[in-house]
Amino acid sequence: MDFLRYYSKFMFKIFAVFTMLFSCGSGYAQDKIETPPNDLGVEWFQPEIEIRSDQDLTLIISGMSASPATISIDLENIVVISGGKNYSNTDLRLAKAGASGATTRTGSTGYFELSIKMRPGLAQVPIIVRWKNGKTRPFLITFDVKPKNVEMSAKITKKLPPQAEKKLRLWAGLGSTYQSYSQTVQGSTVSFYSVASPSLLFRAGYWGPRFGVDAYYRSAPGTIKNVQQPFLLQNGSYSWQTIELRGLYNFPRSPTSRLFGVSSQLQLYLGLQDHATPYLDINTSNVVNLVTNTIFMGTVGLGIILARERDWSFEGYFDLQEPVYTSGSGGNTLSVSSVLAGDARVGANYKFAPNWRFGIFTYLQTHNYNFTYTNNTTNTVTSGNQSLFYSTFDLHLGYEN
């Protein structure tokens, strides 16, 4: 019950902060509404395709225009120039008639996406940009849709939307941490769990079109409030700190890079992590001292970002970890084997201004290994198994440019 009450209070605070930031974002959008556009032009981006079957595709048309404007496909006046057998203009209209994908509104930065079901072939598609006062501007664009590519008659401003091309990334996060710890020595197990705040995150990165680098600092606090007899607790507070440097590779994004109806970007990670992990050093007098050991890990993982150019985007990754160096606290010796270690991160971002995002994320880190710990002061050697886990629930604020 204490755990639930703690998290209820914490979630209420999160909701209050989120509401404040969302209001700031709404205010930003409202400022843009008050300024009417001089032109209802469109910057067109490379069209994309979501493959449904060999002869059934979804064409995704994207671009940037005035905000807030309504962008729609004139379904009644699509002209099929050439296409699959028995495929008519009526088929094309009925395929998307009444669906939300044929009409949309520009986001806070002017970005929009339209979608329509098509088969490979050539078609003229009328698209209308409409401002709130009724002012409109029509575009008639020819699309040459192929099974794995699409070409359009309008000039393509960029291969990727601007949000996907941002390079500099600076983030800070604040939240709460749940940790669990289990240590088994000679058949006897000592374990505890902890809920503590604040967890901290700082991140800085620079991404190119294909390669990038990220640096992270994480601090996940924990505490032991008491231990069972006959043990005597000497020190019960700690912080599991992680310093990470990771390189990333962006897999080439093609016109078919779509998942769940939105754009997707796959990434490969290779990195190094330095962990300051807790350890219960129990001496012959049953005095428990919570110390910090160092485990230096090599990591490899995969990640995905969904709908990066939209106001709401989603991301996650999973890493496997392998120790390359270990050391005990205070010059003591630590060695580990039979390691199972990894981390994962998943969350959502809301773009409330062109370069600013607010995020809600959860991060998980788990270690399970056999260990041998040598206390060089007392000349005692302890062997056993250690299992550590923590998860953070954080609010993130990020600047991307």
C-alpha beads as a LAMMPS data file, in Angstrom:
LAMMPS data file: protein, C-alpha beads

401 atoms
400 bonds

1 atom types
1 bond types

-500.0 500.0 xlo xhi
-500.0 500.0 ylo yhi
-500.0 500.0 zlo zhi

Masses

1 110.0

Atoms # bond

1 1 1 0.000 0.000 0.000
2 1 1 2.860 2.399 0.743
3 1 1 4.254 1.666 -2.716
4 1 1 0.923 2.468 -4.401
5 1 1 0.409 5.616 -2.336
6 1 1 3.902 6.849 -3.195
7 1 1 3.411 6.306 -6.898
8 1 1 -0.057 7.881 -6.849
9 1 1 1.412 11.104 -5.463
10 1 1 4.273 10.957 -7.945
11 1 1 1.921 10.453 -10.914
12 1 1 -0.185 13.411 -9.785
13 1 1 2.909 15.622 -9.859
14 1 1 3.809 14.314 -13.301
15 1 1 0.306 15.082 -14.569
16 1 1 0.536 18.631 -13.213
17 1 1 3.875 19.261 -14.944
18 1 1 2.641 17.733 -18.183
19 1 1 -0.464 19.905 -18.132
20 1 1 1.655 23.030 -17.668
21 1 1 3.963 22.145 -20.556
22 1 1 1.061 21.183 -22.793
23 1 1 -0.520 24.543 -22.083
24 1 1 2.720 26.228 -23.132
25 1 1 2.648 24.241 -26.356
26 1 1 -0.977 25.175 -26.956
27 1 1 -0.080 28.800 -26.442
28 1 1 2.625 28.498 -29.063
29 1 1 0.160 27.061 -31.563
30 1 1 -2.343 29.797 -30.744
31 1 1 0.244 32.448 -31.579
32 1 1 0.620 30.903 -35.022
33 1 1 -3.153 30.878 -35.590
34 1 1 -3.361 34.637 -35.145
35 1 1 -0.964 35.222 -38.061
36 1 1 -2.661 34.512 -41.428
37 1 1 -0.407 33.086 -44.151
38 1 1 0.664 35.102 -47.160
39 1 1 0.809 31.967 -49.264
40 1 1 -0.650 28.489 -49.036
41 1 1 2.389 26.903 -50.637
42 1 1 3.649 23.425 -49.846
43 1 1 7.129 21.988 -49.410
44 1 1 6.771 18.434 -50.702
45 1 1 8.810 15.585 -49.229
46 1 1 9.662 12.211 -50.705
47 1 1 6.402 10.167 -50.848
48 1 1 6.412 6.838 -49.024
49 1 1 4.633 3.516 -49.452
50 1 1 3.188 1.111 -46.919
51 1 1 3.009 -2.346 -48.500
52 1 1 -0.225 -4.197 -47.832
53 1 1 0.157 -6.854 -50.531
54 1 1 1.852 -7.155 -53.913
55 1 1 -0.933 -5.237 -55.631
56 1 1 -2.350 -3.264 -52.705
57 1 1 -0.294 -0.333 -51.438
58 1 1 -0.881 2.749 -49.320
59 1 1 0.618 5.942 -50.712
60 1 1 1.712 8.430 -48.042
61 1 1 1.997 12.049 -49.214
62 1 1 3.743 14.468 -46.844
63 1 1 4.869 18.075 -46.769
64 1 1 4.960 21.375 -44.902
65 1 1 2.411 24.168 -45.283
66 1 1 0.702 26.906 -43.273
67 1 1 -0.534 26.041 -39.798
68 1 1 -3.299 25.377 -38.985
69 1 1 -4.568 24.435 -42.432
70 1 1 -6.681 21.572 -43.732
71 1 1 -5.077 19.395 -46.397
72 1 1 -7.278 17.017 -48.375
73 1 1 -7.303 14.760 -51.408
74 1 1 -10.146 15.491 -53.840
75 1 1 -11.282 11.883 -54.143
76 1 1 -13.928 12.660 -56.771
77 1 1 -11.429 13.986 -59.297
78 1 1 -8.562 11.496 -59.143
79 1 1 -7.562 10.378 -62.653
80 1 1 -5.999 6.933 -63.108
81 1 1 -3.733 7.133 -66.160
82 1 1 -2.487 3.560 -65.999
83 1 1 -2.675 0.859 -63.401
84 1 1 -3.610 -2.704 -62.536
85 1 1 -6.154 -4.778 -64.395
86 1 1 -9.794 -3.738 -63.826
87 1 1 -8.653 -0.801 -61.711
88 1 1 -10.761 2.323 -62.248
89 1 1 -11.087 5.829 -60.825
90 1 1 -14.158 4.620 -58.951
91 1 1 -12.134 1.848 -57.277
92 1 1 -9.570 4.405 -56.136
93 1 1 -12.170 6.771 -54.718
94 1 1 -14.075 4.031 -52.926
95 1 1 -10.851 2.667 -51.450
96 1 1 -10.407 5.777 -49.347
97 1 1 -13.790 7.483 -49.337
98 1 1 -14.698 8.634 -45.857
99 1 1 -11.320 7.648 -44.383
100 1 1 -9.416 10.139 -42.248
101 1 1 -6.234 9.523 -44.212
102 1 1 -7.569 11.525 -47.174
103 1 1 -8.044 14.663 -45.051
104 1 1 -5.797 15.982 -42.313
105 1 1 -4.657 19.149 -40.593
106 1 1 -1.161 20.533 -40.414
107 1 1 0.604 20.099 -37.091
108 1 1 2.112 22.824 -34.922
109 1 1 5.054 23.219 -37.308
110 1 1 3.028 22.846 -40.514
111 1 1 3.823 19.185 -41.163
112 1 1 1.112 16.951 -42.630
113 1 1 0.601 13.446 -43.980
114 1 1 -2.102 12.157 -46.342
115 1 1 -2.680 8.536 -47.261
116 1 1 -4.636 6.738 -49.967
117 1 1 -4.799 3.120 -51.074
118 1 1 -3.449 2.521 -54.572
119 1 1 -2.090 -0.143 -56.860
120 1 1 1.112 0.226 -58.866
121 1 1 0.485 2.641 -61.693
122 1 1 0.210 6.271 -62.756
123 1 1 -2.436 8.597 -61.321
124 1 1 -3.174 12.328 -61.093
125 1 1 -4.190 13.270 -57.563
126 1 1 -5.745 16.692 -56.771
127 1 1 -4.729 17.996 -53.325
128 1 1 -6.329 21.068 -51.756
129 1 1 -4.863 23.279 -49.021
130 1 1 -7.594 25.183 -47.179
131 1 1 -7.075 27.982 -44.618
132 1 1 -9.619 28.602 -41.832
133 1 1 -11.089 31.674 -43.591
134 1 1 -11.998 29.576 -46.645
135 1 1 -9.005 30.544 -48.786
136 1 1 -7.837 27.523 -50.810
137 1 1 -5.029 26.535 -53.116
138 1 1 -5.258 23.418 -55.331
139 1 1 -2.385 21.219 -56.483
140 1 1 -2.596 18.596 -59.238
141 1 1 0.222 16.094 -58.810
142 1 1 1.032 13.006 -60.846
143 1 1 2.275 10.003 -58.860
144 1 1 4.065 7.064 -60.465
145 1 1 3.577 4.348 -57.870
146 1 1 5.799 1.257 -58.028
147 1 1 5.938 -1.754 -55.680
148 1 1 8.974 -0.386 -53.801
149 1 1 9.242 3.228 -54.900
150 1 1 7.178 6.229 -55.917
151 1 1 7.896 9.330 -57.991
152 1 1 5.896 12.549 -58.122
153 1 1 5.654 15.430 -60.599
154 1 1 5.933 18.151 -57.923
155 1 1 9.391 19.262 -56.859
156 1 1 10.625 17.357 -53.819
157 1 1 12.153 19.808 -51.354
158 1 1 13.800 17.189 -49.132
159 1 1 14.186 13.448 -49.011
160 1 1 13.212 13.447 -45.345
161 1 1 11.029 15.810 -43.276
162 1 1 12.968 18.439 -41.265
163 1 1 12.412 16.730 -37.922
164 1 1 14.179 13.615 -39.223
165 1 1 17.200 15.718 -40.196
166 1 1 17.812 17.441 -36.864
167 1 1 21.347 16.820 -35.613
168 1 1 21.987 18.303 -32.150
169 1 1 20.125 16.680 -29.241
170 1 1 20.172 17.864 -25.618
171 1 1 17.915 16.235 -23.025
172 1 1 17.392 16.299 -19.262
173 1 1 15.134 14.015 -17.241
174 1 1 13.766 13.789 -13.708
175 1 1 11.737 11.013 -12.130
176 1 1 11.518 8.157 -9.660
177 1 1 13.276 4.795 -9.369
178 1 1 12.222 1.311 -8.306
179 1 1 15.128 -1.024 -7.504
180 1 1 15.358 -4.626 -6.370
181 1 1 18.480 -6.423 -5.142
182 1 1 19.210 -10.041 -4.313
183 1 1 22.505 -11.544 -3.127
184 1 1 22.929 -15.267 -2.513
185 1 1 26.002 -16.634 -0.729
186 1 1 26.323 -20.295 0.354
187 1 1 22.588 -20.867 -0.020
188 1 1 21.580 -17.829 2.075
189 1 1 19.848 -14.932 0.334
190 1 1 19.703 -11.290 1.351
191 1 1 17.324 -9.125 -0.680
192 1 1 15.553 -5.777 -0.606
193 1 1 13.637 -3.387 -2.809
194 1 1 13.635 0.375 -2.821
195 1 1 11.576 3.250 -4.225
196 1 1 13.468 6.539 -4.243
197 1 1 13.681 9.924 -5.969
198 1 1 14.953 11.737 -7.849
199 1 1 16.321 9.733 -10.743
200 1 1 18.342 11.942 -13.082
201 1 1 19.143 11.802 -16.779
202 1 1 21.381 14.006 -18.917
203 1 1 21.901 13.269 -22.589
204 1 1 23.812 14.973 -25.389
205 1 1 24.084 13.725 -28.938
206 1 1 24.885 14.597 -32.507
207 1 1 23.282 12.621 -35.348
208 1 1 24.293 12.665 -38.994
209 1 1 22.294 11.149 -41.864
210 1 1 23.827 7.710 -41.249
211 1 1 25.987 7.831 -38.122
212 1 1 25.639 9.496 -34.755
213 1 1 26.853 9.512 -31.181
214 1 1 25.079 9.893 -27.831
215 1 1 26.450 10.409 -24.311
216 1 1 24.322 9.635 -21.252
217 1 1 24.559 10.127 -17.513
218 1 1 21.987 8.332 -15.323
219 1 1 21.606 8.299 -11.574
220 1 1 19.157 5.865 -9.950
221 1 1 19.014 6.276 -6.142
222 1 1 18.223 3.518 -3.674
223 1 1 18.251 2.831 0.039
224 1 1 18.052 -0.003 2.580
225 1 1 15.981 1.061 5.568
226 1 1 16.589 -1.955 7.766
227 1 1 17.981 -5.499 7.813
228 1 1 16.936 -8.624 9.662
229 1 1 18.750 -9.940 12.682
230 1 1 21.525 -10.901 13.229
231 1 1 22.776 -8.363 10.669
232 1 1 23.640 -4.780 11.573
233 1 1 23.337 -2.129 8.854
234 1 1 26.210 0.336 8.725
235 1 1 25.464 2.181 5.489
236 1 1 22.197 1.896 3.546
237 1 1 22.117 4.619 0.888
238 1 1 23.544 4.446 -2.624
239 1 1 23.105 5.635 -6.185
240 1 1 23.455 3.299 -9.149
241 1 1 25.194 5.638 -11.581
242 1 1 25.783 4.930 -15.252
243 1 1 27.933 6.806 -17.744
244 1 1 27.400 5.716 -21.331
245 1 1 28.854 6.523 -24.728
246 1 1 27.144 4.940 -27.698
247 1 1 27.561 5.160 -31.429
248 1 1 24.586 4.590 -33.694
249 1 1 23.932 3.706 -37.294
250 1 1 20.701 4.783 -38.988
251 1 1 19.560 2.114 -41.422
252 1 1 18.719 3.731 -44.786
253 1 1 15.149 4.961 -44.781
254 1 1 13.354 4.017 -47.992
255 1 1 9.869 4.882 -49.301
256 1 1 8.680 1.620 -47.702
257 1 1 9.988 2.380 -44.183
258 1 1 6.566 2.342 -42.548
259 1 1 5.245 0.524 -39.479
260 1 1 1.796 0.694 -37.857
261 1 1 0.836 3.344 -40.401
262 1 1 3.655 5.751 -39.498
263 1 1 7.231 6.326 -40.601
264 1 1 9.877 4.222 -38.884
265 1 1 13.624 4.588 -38.424
266 1 1 15.672 1.558 -37.359
267 1 1 18.976 2.085 -35.567
268 1 1 21.916 -0.119 -34.589
269 1 1 23.837 0.738 -31.399
270 1 1 27.357 -0.064 -30.238
271 1 1 28.581 1.427 -26.987
272 1 1 30.313 1.354 -23.620
273 1 1 28.735 1.711 -20.180
274 1 1 30.418 2.375 -16.842
275 1 1 28.230 1.176 -13.933
276 1 1 28.627 2.024 -10.247
277 1 1 26.512 -0.815 -8.804
278 1 1 25.546 -1.590 -5.182
279 1 1 26.991 -4.543 -3.261
280 1 1 26.372 -5.805 0.283
281 1 1 29.762 -6.296 1.958
282 1 1 29.028 -8.416 5.057
283 1 1 31.940 -9.009 7.455
284 1 1 32.460 -11.818 9.963
285 1 1 30.622 -9.777 12.654
286 1 1 27.487 -9.606 10.419
287 1 1 27.951 -5.880 9.862
288 1 1 26.384 -4.937 6.498
289 1 1 28.114 -2.194 4.564
290 1 1 26.514 -1.108 1.275
291 1 1 29.424 -0.354 -1.048
292 1 1 29.759 0.444 -4.744
293 1 1 31.498 -1.752 -7.314
294 1 1 32.456 -0.814 -10.864
295 1 1 31.391 -2.852 -13.884
296 1 1 32.464 -1.644 -17.319
297 1 1 30.246 -3.028 -20.087
298 1 1 30.354 -3.312 -23.859
299 1 1 26.877 -3.023 -25.411
300 1 1 25.111 -3.825 -28.677
301 1 1 21.468 -3.149 -29.408
302 1 1 18.651 -2.201 -31.757
303 1 1 16.271 0.733 -31.591
304 1 1 13.329 2.183 -33.453
305 1 1 11.790 5.647 -33.746
306 1 1 8.191 5.957 -34.965
307 1 1 6.559 9.095 -36.421
308 1 1 9.536 11.331 -35.631
309 1 1 8.179 14.178 -37.783
310 1 1 4.741 14.224 -36.145
311 1 1 3.790 16.138 -33.008
312 1 1 3.657 12.821 -31.126
313 1 1 6.504 10.372 -31.719
314 1 1 7.545 7.114 -30.072
315 1 1 10.864 5.395 -29.557
316 1 1 12.463 2.442 -27.868
317 1 1 15.582 0.325 -27.799
318 1 1 17.033 -2.815 -26.252
319 1 1 20.714 -3.512 -25.492
320 1 1 22.640 -6.626 -24.510
321 1 1 25.667 -6.036 -22.271
322 1 1 28.910 -7.892 -21.644
323 1 1 31.423 -6.950 -18.903
324 1 1 34.931 -6.079 -20.072
325 1 1 36.319 -4.804 -16.742
326 1 1 35.314 -5.017 -13.063
327 1 1 36.675 -3.678 -9.799
328 1 1 35.571 -3.579 -6.184
329 1 1 35.257 -0.514 -3.994
330 1 1 38.234 0.833 -2.101
331 1 1 40.756 -1.217 -4.037
332 1 1 38.985 -4.507 -3.419
333 1 1 38.656 -7.106 -6.178
334 1 1 35.508 -8.161 -8.055
335 1 1 35.128 -10.705 -10.833
336 1 1 31.894 -11.809 -12.517
337 1 1 30.851 -14.684 -14.779
338 1 1 27.732 -16.240 -16.353
339 1 1 26.457 -12.767 -17.012
340 1 1 22.967 -11.917 -18.189
341 1 1 22.698 -8.132 -18.507
342 1 1 20.734 -5.695 -20.601
343 1 1 18.749 -2.497 -20.637
344 1 1 15.702 -1.166 -22.440
345 1 1 14.044 2.189 -22.906
346 1 1 10.599 3.043 -24.272
347 1 1 8.581 6.233 -24.300
348 1 1 6.740 8.973 -26.139
349 1 1 7.591 12.564 -27.049
350 1 1 5.336 15.545 -27.667
351 1 1 6.678 18.353 -29.876
352 1 1 5.277 21.549 -28.330
353 1 1 7.559 23.913 -30.295
354 1 1 9.712 23.435 -33.431
355 1 1 12.881 22.510 -31.489
356 1 1 11.424 21.418 -28.155
357 1 1 9.965 18.108 -27.016
358 1 1 8.458 16.879 -23.785
359 1 1 8.768 13.147 -23.105
360 1 1 7.503 10.439 -20.785
361 1 1 9.877 7.460 -20.606
362 1 1 10.591 4.328 -18.663
363 1 1 14.082 2.836 -18.521
364 1 1 14.997 -0.644 -17.263
365 1 1 18.404 -2.051 -16.344
366 1 1 19.023 -5.632 -15.199
367 1 1 22.142 -7.577 -14.143
368 1 1 22.405 -11.195 -13.068
369 1 1 25.790 -12.829 -12.563
370 1 1 27.954 -15.062 -10.408
371 1 1 30.601 -13.107 -8.536
372 1 1 33.739 -13.445 -6.475
373 1 1 34.482 -10.493 -4.199
374 1 1 37.764 -10.153 -2.327
375 1 1 38.039 -7.715 0.569
376 1 1 41.739 -6.921 0.583
377 1 1 41.528 -5.299 4.040
378 1 1 40.147 -8.374 5.834
379 1 1 41.505 -10.936 3.323
380 1 1 38.046 -12.501 2.976
381 1 1 36.744 -13.981 -0.267
382 1 1 33.004 -14.169 -0.916
383 1 1 31.438 -16.018 -3.854
384 1 1 27.803 -16.184 -4.839
385 1 1 25.138 -14.812 -7.162
386 1 1 23.928 -11.255 -7.486
387 1 1 20.726 -10.086 -9.173
388 1 1 20.076 -6.373 -9.643
389 1 1 17.207 -4.587 -11.371
390 1 1 15.950 -1.045 -11.552
391 1 1 13.374 0.845 -13.521
392 1 1 12.905 4.588 -13.729
393 1 1 9.826 6.541 -14.709
394 1 1 10.975 9.933 -15.935
395 1 1 9.787 13.190 -17.442
396 1 1 12.149 14.444 -20.135
397 1 1 12.633 17.869 -21.660
398 1 1 14.621 17.976 -24.887
399 1 1 16.029 20.473 -27.353
400 1 1 16.714 19.264 -30.904
401 1 1 18.150 21.374 -33.706

Bonds

1 1 1 2
2 1 2 3
3 1 3 4
4 1 4 5
5 1 5 6
6 1 6 7
7 1 7 8
8 1 8 9
9 1 9 10
10 1 10 11
11 1 11 12
12 1 12 13
13 1 13 14
14 1 14 15
15 1 15 16
16 1 16 17
17 1 17 18
18 1 18 19
19 1 19 20
20 1 20 21
21 1 21 22
22 1 22 23
23 1 23 24
24 1 24 25
25 1 25 26
26 1 26 27
27 1 27 28
28 1 28 29
29 1 29 30
30 1 30 31
31 1 31 32
32 1 32 33
33 1 33 34
34 1 34 35
35 1 35 36
36 1 36 37
37 1 37 38
38 1 38 39
39 1 39 40
40 1 40 41
41 1 41 42
42 1 42 43
43 1 43 44
44 1 44 45
45 1 45 46
46 1 46 47
47 1 47 48
48 1 48 49
49 1 49 50
50 1 50 51
51 1 51 52
52 1 52 53
53 1 53 54
54 1 54 55
55 1 55 56
56 1 56 57
57 1 57 58
58 1 58 59
59 1 59 60
60 1 60 61
61 1 61 62
62 1 62 63
63 1 63 64
64 1 64 65
65 1 65 66
66 1 66 67
67 1 67 68
68 1 68 69
69 1 69 70
70 1 70 71
71 1 71 72
72 1 72 73
73 1 73 74
74 1 74 75
75 1 75 76
76 1 76 77
77 1 77 78
78 1 78 79
79 1 79 80
80 1 80 81
81 1 81 82
82 1 82 83
83 1 83 84
84 1 84 85
85 1 85 86
86 1 86 87
87 1 87 88
88 1 88 89
89 1 89 90
90 1 90 91
91 1 91 92
92 1 92 93
93 1 93 94
94 1 94 95
95 1 95 96
96 1 96 97
97 1 97 98
98 1 98 99
99 1 99 100
100 1 100 101
101 1 101 102
102 1 102 103
103 1 103 104
104 1 104 105
105 1 105 106
106 1 106 107
107 1 107 108
108 1 108 109
109 1 109 110
110 1 110 111
111 1 111 112
112 1 112 113
113 1 113 114
114 1 114 115
115 1 115 116
116 1 116 117
117 1 117 118
118 1 118 119
119 1 119 120
120 1 120 121
121 1 121 122
122 1 122 123
123 1 123 124
124 1 124 125
125 1 125 126
126 1 126 127
127 1 127 128
128 1 128 129
129 1 129 130
130 1 130 131
131 1 131 132
132 1 132 133
133 1 133 134
134 1 134 135
135 1 135 136
136 1 136 137
137 1 137 138
138 1 138 139
139 1 139 140
140 1 140 141
141 1 141 142
142 1 142 143
143 1 143 144
144 1 144 145
145 1 145 146
146 1 146 147
147 1 147 148
148 1 148 149
149 1 149 150
150 1 150 151
151 1 151 152
152 1 152 153
153 1 153 154
154 1 154 155
155 1 155 156
156 1 156 157
157 1 157 158
158 1 158 159
159 1 159 160
160 1 160 161
161 1 161 162
162 1 162 163
163 1 163 164
164 1 164 165
165 1 165 166
166 1 166 167
167 1 167 168
168 1 168 169
169 1 169 170
170 1 170 171
171 1 171 172
172 1 172 173
173 1 173 174
174 1 174 175
175 1 175 176
176 1 176 177
177 1 177 178
178 1 178 179
179 1 179 180
180 1 180 181
181 1 181 182
182 1 182 183
183 1 183 184
184 1 184 185
185 1 185 186
186 1 186 187
187 1 187 188
188 1 188 189
189 1 189 190
190 1 190 191
191 1 191 192
192 1 192 193
193 1 193 194
194 1 194 195
195 1 195 196
196 1 196 197
197 1 197 198
198 1 198 199
199 1 199 200
200 1 200 201
201 1 201 202
202 1 202 203
203 1 203 204
204 1 204 205
205 1 205 206
206 1 206 207
207 1 207 208
208 1 208 209
209 1 209 210
210 1 210 211
211 1 211 212
212 1 212 213
213 1 213 214
214 1 214 215
215 1 215 216
216 1 216 217
217 1 217 218
218 1 218 219
219 1 219 220
220 1 220 221
221 1 221 222
222 1 222 223
223 1 223 224
224 1 224 225
225 1 225 226
226 1 226 227
227 1 227 228
228 1 228 229
229 1 229 230
230 1 230 231
231 1 231 232
232 1 232 233
233 1 233 234
234 1 234 235
235 1 235 236
236 1 236 237
237 1 237 238
238 1 238 239
239 1 239 240
240 1 240 241
241 1 241 242
242 1 242 243
243 1 243 244
244 1 244 245
245 1 245 246
246 1 246 247
247 1 247 248
248 1 248 249
249 1 249 250
250 1 250 251
251 1 251 252
252 1 252 253
253 1 253 254
254 1 254 255
255 1 255 256
256 1 256 257
257 1 257 258
258 1 258 259
259 1 259 260
260 1 260 261
261 1 261 262
262 1 262 263
263 1 263 264
264 1 264 265
265 1 265 266
266 1 266 267
267 1 267 268
268 1 268 269
269 1 269 270
270 1 270 271
271 1 271 272
272 1 272 273
273 1 273 274
274 1 274 275
275 1 275 276
276 1 276 277
277 1 277 278
278 1 278 279
279 1 279 280
280 1 280 281
281 1 281 282
282 1 282 283
283 1 283 284
284 1 284 285
285 1 285 286
286 1 286 287
287 1 287 288
288 1 288 289
289 1 289 290
290 1 290 291
291 1 291 292
292 1 292 293
293 1 293 294
294 1 294 295
295 1 295 296
296 1 296 297
297 1 297 298
298 1 298 299
299 1 299 300
300 1 300 301
301 1 301 302
302 1 302 303
303 1 303 304
304 1 304 305
305 1 305 306
306 1 306 307
307 1 307 308
308 1 308 309
309 1 309 310
310 1 310 311
311 1 311 312
312 1 312 313
313 1 313 314
314 1 314 315
315 1 315 316
316 1 316 317
317 1 317 318
318 1 318 319
319 1 319 320
320 1 320 321
321 1 321 322
322 1 322 323
323 1 323 324
324 1 324 325
325 1 325 326
326 1 326 327
327 1 327 328
328 1 328 329
329 1 329 330
330 1 330 331
331 1 331 332
332 1 332 333
333 1 333 334
334 1 334 335
335 1 335 336
336 1 336 337
337 1 337 338
338 1 338 339
339 1 339 340
340 1 340 341
341 1 341 342
342 1 342 343
343 1 343 344
344 1 344 345
345 1 345 346
346 1 346 347
347 1 347 348
348 1 348 349
349 1 349 350
350 1 350 351
351 1 351 352
352 1 352 353
353 1 353 354
354 1 354 355
355 1 355 356
356 1 356 357
357 1 357 358
358 1 358 359
359 1 359 360
360 1 360 361
361 1 361 362
362 1 362 363
363 1 363 364
364 1 364 365
365 1 365 366
366 1 366 367
367 1 367 368
368 1 368 369
369 1 369 370
370 1 370 371
371 1 371 372
372 1 372 373
373 1 373 374
374 1 374 375
375 1 375 376
376 1 376 377
377 1 377 378
378 1 378 379
379 1 379 380
380 1 380 381
381 1 381 382
382 1 382 383
383 1 383 384
384 1 384 385
385 1 385 386
386 1 386 387
387 1 387 388
388 1 388 389
389 1 389 390
390 1 390 391
391 1 391 392
392 1 392 393
393 1 393 394
394 1 394 395
395 1 395 396
396 1 396 397
397 1 397 398
398 1 398 399
399 1 399 400
400 1 400 401
